[in-house]
Amino acid sequence: MKIKKNDKVKIILGKDRGKSGKVLKVAKNFKKVSVEGLNLRIKHMRPKKEGEKGQKIQFSAPMDISNVMLICPKCSKPTRVKYKKLEDKSKVRVCKKCKEII
């Protein structure tokens, strides 16, 4: 996965196209991400006790990882990601536009 938790991403498809936010959760099995404050859905909750009212809860629904693009922290542009191996054999993510390590 090229996108990780706490990365800043820009949405490139869907109703929130053009907006950006921080990744809250990454579901690797399903290739989905949840972005803070975007792709909001409303869940209707039934009252649990007698006399209590039901409520609407708003939450960020997961979206497909192909609908978001990572924003490079150095150049602040949406970019694709490539991997590079360093001398100590560790793998790092690299911005394709400015060639800086993310």
C-alpha positions as CSV (number, residue, x, y, z in Angstrom):
1,M,0.0,0.0,0.0
2,K,1.4,3.3,-1.0
3,I,-0.9,5.3,1.2
4,K,-0.6,5.1,5.0
5,K,-2.3,6.4,8.1
6,N,-1.9,10.1,8.8
7,D,-0.9,10.9,5.1
8,K,-2.5,13.9,3.5
9,V,-4.4,12.9,0.4
10,K,-6.5,14.6,-2.3
11,I,-9.7,13.0,-3.6
12,I,-9.7,12.6,-7.4
13,L,-13.1,10.9,-8.0
14,G,-16.5,11.1,-6.4
15,K,-18.7,13.7,-4.8
16,D,-15.8,15.3,-2.8
17,R,-13.5,15.6,-5.8
18,G,-10.8,18.2,-5.3
19,K,-10.9,18.2,-1.5
20,S,-8.1,17.0,0.7
21,G,-7.8,15.6,4.1
22,K,-5.9,13.3,6.5
23,V,-6.2,9.5,6.3
24,L,-7.8,8.1,9.4
25,K,-7.8,4.4,8.6
26,V,-6.4,2.1,5.9
27,A,-8.1,-1.3,5.3
28,K,-5.4,-3.2,3.4
29,N,-7.6,-6.3,2.9
30,F,-10.3,-4.3,1.0
31,K,-8.0,-1.6,-0.5
32,K,-10.1,1.2,1.2
33,V,-9.2,4.4,3.1
34,S,-11.2,6.7,5.4
35,V,-10.4,10.4,5.0
36,E,-11.1,12.8,7.9
37,G,-14.3,14.9,7.2
38,L,-14.9,13.6,3.7
39,N,-17.2,11.0,2.1
40,L,-19.6,11.6,5.0
41,R,-22.6,9.2,5.5
42,I,-25.4,9.3,8.0
43,K,-26.3,6.3,10.2
44,H,-29.7,6.2,11.9
45,M,-29.4,4.8,15.4
46,R,-32.4,3.2,17.1
47,P,-33.2,4.1,20.7
48,K,-31.8,1.6,23.2
49,K,-33.9,2.4,26.3
50,E,-37.5,3.3,26.6
51,G,-38.1,7.0,26.6
52,E,-34.8,7.7,24.8
53,K,-34.7,9.3,21.4
54,G,-33.2,7.9,18.2
55,Q,-30.3,9.8,16.7
56,K,-28.4,10.4,13.4
57,I,-24.7,9.8,13.5
58,Q,-22.4,11.2,10.8
59,F,-19.2,9.3,9.9
60,S,-16.5,9.1,7.2
61,A,-17.3,6.1,5.1
62,P,-14.3,4.2,3.5
63,M,-13.6,4.8,-0.1
64,D,-11.5,3.0,-2.7
65,I,-7.8,3.7,-2.5
66,S,-7.7,4.4,-6.3
67,N,-9.9,7.4,-5.7
68,V,-7.3,9.3,-3.7
69,M,-3.9,10.6,-4.5
70,L,-1.0,11.3,-2.0
71,I,0.0,14.9,-1.5
72,C,3.8,15.2,-1.1
73,P,4.8,17.0,2.1
74,K,7.7,18.7,0.4
75,C,6.2,20.1,-2.9
76,S,2.5,20.1,-1.7
77,K,1.3,18.6,-5.0
78,P,-0.7,15.4,-5.6
79,T,1.8,12.8,-6.8
80,R,2.3,9.2,-7.6
81,V,4.6,7.2,-5.4
82,K,7.5,5.0,-6.2
83,Y,9.7,2.9,-3.9
84,K,13.5,3.2,-3.5
85,K,15.9,1.0,-1.6
86,L,18.6,2.8,0.5
87,E,22.1,1.6,1.3
88,D,20.9,0.0,4.6
89,K,18.4,-2.0,2.5
90,S,15.4,-0.2,3.8
91,K,12.5,0.6,1.5
92,V,11.2,4.2,1.4
93,R,8.5,6.0,-0.6
94,V,9.6,8.7,-3.0
95,C,7.6,11.5,-4.7
96,K,7.6,11.1,-8.5
97,K,7.5,14.9,-9.0
98,C,10.2,16.3,-6.7
99,K,12.2,13.1,-6.1
100,E,12.1,13.6,-2.4
101,I,11.7,10.9,0.3
102,I,8.2,11.0,1.8
